Amino acid sequence: MPTRTPSELIKRAARLLLFRSGMKPGIKGWELARSLGKDYLQVIRALDERLAELGLKVVAVSQDGGKISLSEGKDLKKATFLVVLRGPVSVQEARTSGWRIDDLAMLSVSLLYLLAKNGSASYREILDVLRSKFKGPRVEYVLDRMIRMGYLEQEDDRLKIGWRSKVEIDLNKLMGDFEA
């Protein structure tokens, strides 16, 4: 088997991380280790450095949705690795991302409401808040979509902030404009 140069490994890592196979983005650490070799974390760190030039970064997420540092010596084989933006998204970028502006507004309202309620509220409560702010039949569809995509989590009748919101959205910055 021919040896692979580091740049080939970085290309392979980028392809693994950027192309989704299902609804949930990212790839498990054990899959990266199998494809890239035992030094997969070094390859991921090198990829992260290259992605920084493009305004992107690689993050590792634990099974409970918390971010894990790539520099930790911790075993990351069970973590999910994905590529996220380093900074805020412009309105134009949001429009081309596949999200409607009103859907993004509904996500923001839902997250702000959950943050104000210590991270948990009933499904009905959030649905009522969204219906009071947004008109039309799409409200329930969008709320269910946010749950399916992992931006919100549902346990019985309670909604919580989902793992993707914790990873992809700077919740402190979202709250920043509203704090005195």
Sequence and secondary structure as in RCSB ss.txt:
>XXXX:A:sequence
MPTRTPSELIKRAARLLLFRSGMKPGIKGWELARSLGKDYLQVIRALDERLAELGLKVVAVSQDGGKISLSEGKD
LKKATFLVVLRGPVSVQEARTSGWRIDDLAMLSVSLLYLLAKNGSASYREILDVLRSKFKGPRVEYVLDRMIRMG
YLEQEDDRLKIGWRSKVEIDLNKLMGDFEA
>XXXX:A:secstr
     HHHHHHHHHHHHHS SSSS  EEHHHHHHHH TTHHHHHHHHHHHHHTTTEEEEEE TTS EE TTS S 
 TTSEEEEEESS   HHHHHHTT  HHHHHHHHHHHHHHHHTTTEEEHHHHHHHHHHHS STHHHHHHHHHHHHT
SEEEETTEEEE HHHHHHS HHHHHHTT  
